[in-house]
């Protein structure tokens, strides 16, 4: 990558993290997309700021032909539009070549979620006679009870959880904090973990994180680490669905809505900035009602 391209990309990423306050994972995704842009320009013997709309459209076609999903390509396009707009605002370009760059149509897929029975089977898998099992039971219970993102879950500190009042404070995207209630069962499991599991995992070490690694307890549990834990228990529970931590978040929202919870309350608990993001769960219920109708109505 040419130095000038690298300098501009670094400046934009710094802008995203320090001024726009994007989450670290989002900044990393943008960085990968911008490296791809710089390599594409270098292959054409030029730099990103010299590219024009036809060049960028060719890059989009390349990404699609390589099998990237429309959602992934749309994110890259949003990144490029923001990057060139940043250069225009800074006076480095007279106009953005990406202003008319359009994303491909995204797939209209609904979030996948588990049934209540599947959730119960999953939660029952950890061996709660061991410190690791106590921790894992608390992790899964808490994730399903709150609908947090996995990054929010593993980033919790002991002071973030108020078990007496049955709520926690988590830090979401853009470092925005929100208060989320905790159910009695999840609160009891976290209390047991703090009393019996965490001290055994830590030993003589200390950690600022609530949930610590079973190996070298001073380290906080990572997102990837929790994903592996969850996949292991999904296999033990004989879940045929390819499980991810985000699926528990979808299950949390769907099960609340099924039982009559207010959509705006769910929005607040999930930390969605826009209610339209939360409304995807109403489509799940509409689809489910249609399936039930077709299955049981005598004239369907």
VEXDREN-2710 file (C-alpha; in Angstrom, 1 decimal):
% VEXDREN-2710
k/r/px/py/pz
1/UNK/0.0/0.0/0.0
2/UNK/1.4/3.4/-0.9
3/UNK/2.2/5.7/2.0
4/UNK/-0.3/8.4/1.0
5/UNK/-3.1/5.8/0.8
6/UNK/-2.1/4.3/4.1
7/UNK/-2.0/7.8/5.8
8/UNK/-5.4/8.7/4.5
9/UNK/-6.9/5.4/5.6
10/UNK/-5.4/5.7/9.0
11/UNK/-6.8/9.2/9.4
12/UNK/-10.2/8.0/8.5
13/UNK/-10.1/5.0/10.9
14/UNK/-9.0/7.4/13.6
15/UNK/-11.9/9.6/12.8
16/UNK/-14.3/6.7/13.0
17/UNK/-13.0/5.5/16.4
18/UNK/-12.3/8.8/18.1
19/UNK/-15.0/11.2/16.6
20/UNK/-17.7/8.9/15.4
21/UNK/-17.0/6.5/18.4
22/UNK/-17.7/3.4/16.4
23/UNK/-17.1/0.1/18.1
24/UNK/-13.7/-1.6/17.7
25/UNK/-15.3/-4.5/15.7
26/UNK/-16.9/-2.0/13.2
27/UNK/-13.6/-0.1/12.8
28/UNK/-11.8/-3.4/12.1
29/UNK/-14.4/-4.3/9.4
30/UNK/-13.9/-0.9/7.8
31/UNK/-10.2/-1.3/7.9
32/UNK/-10.4/-4.6/6.0
33/UNK/-12.7/-3.0/3.4
34/UNK/-10.3/-0.1/2.9
35/UNK/-7.3/-2.4/2.6
36/UNK/-9.2/-4.1/-0.2
37/UNK/-9.8/-0.8/-1.8
38/UNK/-6.1/0.2/-1.6
39/UNK/-5.1/-3.2/-3.1
40/UNK/-7.6/-2.8/-5.9
41/UNK/-6.2/0.6/-6.7
42/UNK/-2.6/-0.6/-6.5
43/UNK/-3.4/-3.4/-9.0
44/UNK/-4.5/-0.7/-11.4
45/UNK/-1.3/1.2/-10.8
46/UNK/-3.0/4.1/-9.0
47/UNK/-4.2/5.2/-5.5
48/UNK/-7.7/5.2/-4.0
49/UNK/-8.3/8.9/-4.3
50/UNK/-7.8/8.7/-8.1
51/UNK/-10.5/6.0/-8.6
52/UNK/-13.7/7.0/-10.4
53/UNK/-17.2/5.6/-10.2
54/UNK/-16.7/3.0/-13.0
55/UNK/-13.6/1.7/-11.1
56/UNK/-15.6/1.4/-7.8
57/UNK/-18.4/-0.4/-9.6
58/UNK/-15.9/-2.9/-11.0
59/UNK/-14.6/-3.5/-7.4
60/UNK/-18.2/-4.2/-6.3
61/UNK/-18.6/-6.7/-9.2
62/UNK/-15.4/-8.4/-8.1
63/UNK/-16.6/-8.7/-4.5
64/UNK/-19.9/-10.2/-5.7
65/UNK/-18.2/-12.6/-8.0
66/UNK/-16.0/-13.8/-5.2
67/UNK/-19.1/-14.9/-3.3
68/UNK/-19.4/-12.1/-0.7
69/UNK/-23.0/-11.7/0.5
70/UNK/-24.9/-8.6/-0.5
71/UNK/-25.0/-7.5/3.1
72/UNK/-21.2/-7.6/3.3
73/UNK/-20.8/-5.8/0.0
74/UNK/-23.3/-3.1/1.2
75/UNK/-21.2/-2.6/4.3
76/UNK/-18.1/-2.1/2.1
77/UNK/-19.9/0.4/-0.1
78/UNK/-21.0/2.4/3.0
79/UNK/-17.4/2.4/4.1
80/UNK/-16.2/3.7/0.7
81/UNK/-18.8/6.4/0.6
82/UNK/-17.8/7.5/4.1
83/UNK/-14.1/7.4/3.3
84/UNK/-14.4/9.6/0.1
85/UNK/-16.8/12.0/1.8
86/UNK/-14.2/12.3/4.6
87/UNK/-11.6/13.2/1.9
88/UNK/-13.9/15.8/0.4
89/UNK/-14.6/17.4/3.8
90/UNK/-10.9/17.6/4.5
91/UNK/-10.3/19.3/1.1
92/UNK/-8.3/16.4/-0.4
93/UNK/-10.9/15.7/-3.1
94/UNK/-13.2/18.1/-5.0
95/UNK/-16.0/15.5/-5.2
96/UNK/-16.7/12.0/-4.1
97/UNK/-16.5/9.3/-6.8
98/UNK/-18.6/7.0/-4.5
99/UNK/-21.6/9.4/-4.1
100/UNK/-23.6/7.4/-6.7
101/UNK/-22.3/4.0/-5.8
102/UNK/-25.2/1.8/-4.9
103/UNK/-25.3/-1.4/-2.9
104/UNK/-26.7/-4.7/-4.2
105/UNK/-30.2/-5.6/-3.0
106/UNK/-29.8/-7.4/0.4
107/UNK/-31.3/-10.7/1.1
108/UNK/-34.7/-10.5/2.9
109/UNK/-33.8/-13.1/5.5
110/UNK/-35.4/-13.1/8.9
111/UNK/-33.3/-13.6/12.1
112/UNK/-33.1/-17.2/13.2
113/UNK/-34.0/-18.0/16.8
114/UNK/-34.4/-21.0/19.1
115/UNK/-37.6/-22.3/20.6
116/UNK/-38.2/-22.2/24.4
117/UNK/-37.7/-25.9/24.5
118/UNK/-34.3/-25.7/22.7
119/UNK/-33.2/-22.9/25.0
120/UNK/-34.0/-25.1/28.0
121/UNK/-32.0/-27.9/26.6
122/UNK/-29.0/-25.6/25.9
123/UNK/-29.1/-24.1/29.3
124/UNK/-29.2/-27.5/31.0
125/UNK/-25.9/-28.7/29.4
126/UNK/-23.2/-27.1/31.6
127/UNK/-21.9/-29.2/34.5
128/UNK/-22.6/-27.0/37.5
129/UNK/-20.6/-29.1/39.8
130/UNK/-17.4/-27.5/38.3
131/UNK/-16.3/-23.8/38.4
132/UNK/-16.3/-23.8/34.6
133/UNK/-19.8/-25.2/34.3
134/UNK/-21.0/-22.7/36.9
135/UNK/-19.6/-19.9/34.8
136/UNK/-21.0/-21.2/31.5
137/UNK/-24.5/-21.7/33.0
138/UNK/-24.4/-18.1/34.2
139/UNK/-23.2/-16.9/30.8
140/UNK/-25.9/-18.6/28.9
141/UNK/-28.7/-17.7/31.4
142/UNK/-27.6/-14.0/31.4
143/UNK/-27.3/-13.7/27.6
144/UNK/-30.8/-15.2/27.1
145/UNK/-32.2/-13.2/30.0
146/UNK/-31.0/-9.8/28.7
147/UNK/-30.6/-10.0/25.0
148/UNK/-27.1/-8.5/25.2
149/UNK/-24.6/-8.6/22.3
150/UNK/-21.8/-11.1/23.1
151/UNK/-19.3/-8.2/23.1
152/UNK/-21.4/-6.5/25.8
153/UNK/-21.6/-9.8/27.8
154/UNK/-17.9/-10.5/27.9
155/UNK/-17.1/-6.9/28.6
156/UNK/-19.2/-6.8/31.8
157/UNK/-17.4/-5.8/35.0
158/UNK/-18.5/-6.9/38.5
159/UNK/-19.7/-3.4/39.3
160/UNK/-22.0/-3.4/36.2
161/UNK/-24.3/-6.0/37.8
162/UNK/-26.7/-5.1/40.6
163/UNK/-28.1/-8.4/41.7
164/UNK/-30.1/-7.0/44.6
165/UNK/-32.1/-4.7/42.3
166/UNK/-32.0/-7.3/39.4
167/UNK/-30.5/-5.1/36.7
168/UNK/-27.2/-4.6/34.9
169/UNK/-25.6/-1.7/33.0
170/UNK/-24.0/-2.6/29.7
171/UNK/-22.0/-0.6/27.3
172/UNK/-23.1/-1.0/23.7
173/UNK/-22.2/0.4/20.3
174/UNK/-20.7/3.9/20.3
175/UNK/-20.0/3.4/24.1
176/UNK/-23.6/4.1/24.8
177/UNK/-24.8/2.6/28.2
178/UNK/-28.2/1.2/28.9
179/UNK/-29.8/-0.5/31.9
180/UNK/-31.3/-4.0/31.3
181/UNK/-33.3/-6.0/33.8
182/UNK/-32.2/-9.5/34.9
183/UNK/-34.7/-12.3/35.6
184/UNK/-34.6/-14.2/38.9
185/UNK/-33.1/-17.4/37.5
186/UNK/-30.3/-15.6/35.7
187/UNK/-29.6/-13.4/38.8
188/UNK/-29.4/-16.6/40.9
189/UNK/-26.9/-18.2/38.5
190/UNK/-24.7/-15.1/38.4
191/UNK/-24.8/-14.9/42.2
192/UNK/-23.6/-18.5/42.4
193/UNK/-20.9/-17.8/39.8
194/UNK/-19.6/-14.8/41.7
195/UNK/-19.6/-16.7/45.0
196/UNK/-18.3/-20.1/43.9
197/UNK/-17.1/-20.1/40.2
198/UNK/-15.2/-16.9/39.7
199/UNK/-12.9/-17.2/42.8
200/UNK/-12.0/-20.8/41.8
201/UNK/-11.2/-19.7/38.3
202/UNK/-9.2/-16.7/39.3
203/UNK/-7.1/-18.3/42.1
204/UNK/-4.7/-15.7/43.3
205/UNK/-5.1/-13.6/40.1
206/UNK/-7.4/-10.5/39.7
207/UNK/-9.4/-9.4/36.7
208/UNK/-11.5/-6.3/35.9
209/UNK/-13.9/-8.6/34.0
210/UNK/-16.9/-10.3/35.5
211/UNK/-16.5/-13.5/33.3
212/UNK/-12.9/-14.8/33.3
213/UNK/-11.1/-17.5/31.3
214/UNK/-10.9/-20.9/32.7
215/UNK/-7.3/-21.1/31.7
216/UNK/-5.3/-18.3/33.2
217/UNK/-8.2/-16.8/35.2
218/UNK/-6.8/-13.3/35.1
219/UNK/-7.8/-13.0/31.5
220/UNK/-11.3/-11.9/30.5
221/UNK/-13.3/-14.3/28.3
222/UNK/-13.2/-13.3/24.6
223/UNK/-16.0/-13.2/22.1
224/UNK/-14.4/-16.1/20.2
225/UNK/-13.9/-18.0/23.4
226/UNK/-17.6/-17.8/24.3
227/UNK/-18.6/-18.7/20.7
228/UNK/-16.6/-21.9/21.1
229/UNK/-18.2/-22.6/24.5
230/UNK/-21.7/-22.1/23.0
231/UNK/-21.1/-24.4/20.0
232/UNK/-19.9/-27.1/22.3
233/UNK/-23.1/-27.0/24.4
234/UNK/-25.2/-26.8/21.3
235/UNK/-23.7/-30.1/20.1
236/UNK/-24.4/-31.7/23.5
237/UNK/-28.0/-30.5/23.4
238/UNK/-28.4/-32.0/19.9
239/UNK/-29.4/-28.7/18.4
240/UNK/-29.6/-29.0/14.6
241/UNK/-29.6/-25.2/14.1
242/UNK/-26.2/-23.7/13.6
243/UNK/-26.0/-21.7/16.8
244/UNK/-24.4/-18.3/17.3
245/UNK/-24.5/-16.0/20.4
246/UNK/-26.5/-13.5/18.3
247/UNK/-29.2/-16.2/17.9
248/UNK/-29.8/-16.0/21.7
249/UNK/-30.3/-12.3/21.3
250/UNK/-32.9/-13.0/18.6
251/UNK/-34.6/-15.6/20.8
252/UNK/-34.8/-13.2/23.7
253/UNK/-36.6/-10.6/21.6
254/UNK/-38.8/-13.0/19.8
255/UNK/-40.0/-14.8/23.0
256/UNK/-40.7/-11.5/24.7
257/UNK/-42.8/-10.3/21.7
258/UNK/-44.6/-13.6/21.5
259/UNK/-45.7/-13.0/25.1
260/UNK/-47.0/-9.5/24.6
261/UNK/-44.0/-7.3/25.4
262/UNK/-44.1/-3.8/24.1
263/UNK/-41.9/-3.3/21.0
264/UNK/-40.4/0.0/22.3
265/UNK/-39.4/-1.7/25.6
266/UNK/-37.7/-4.4/23.6
267/UNK/-35.9/-1.8/21.5
268/UNK/-34.6/-0.2/24.7
269/UNK/-33.4/-3.5/26.2
270/UNK/-31.6/-4.4/22.9
271/UNK/-30.0/-1.0/22.6
272/UNK/-31.4/-0.4/19.0
273/UNK/-31.1/3.3/18.0
274/UNK/-34.0/3.0/15.7
275/UNK/-37.3/1.2/16.3
276/UNK/-37.4/0.1/12.7
277/UNK/-34.4/-2.2/13.5
278/UNK/-36.5/-3.9/16.3
279/UNK/-39.6/-4.2/14.0
280/UNK/-37.9/-7.1/12.2
281/UNK/-39.2/-9.3/15.0
282/UNK/-42.8/-8.5/14.2
283/UNK/-42.1/-10.1/10.8
284/UNK/-41.1/-13.3/12.5
285/UNK/-44.4/-13.4/14.3
286/UNK/-46.3/-12.7/11.1
287/UNK/-44.5/-15.5/9.3
288/UNK/-45.2/-17.9/12.2
289/UNK/-48.9/-17.0/12.4
290/UNK/-49.2/-17.6/8.7
291/UNK/-47.6/-21.0/9.1
292/UNK/-50.0/-21.9/11.9
293/UNK/-53.0/-20.7/9.9
294/UNK/-52.0/-22.7/6.8
295/UNK/-51.4/-25.8/9.0
296/UNK/-54.7/-25.8/11.0
297/UNK/-57.4/-23.8/9.3
298/UNK/-59.8/-26.1/7.5
299/UNK/-60.0/-23.9/4.4
300/UNK/-56.4/-22.8/4.2
END
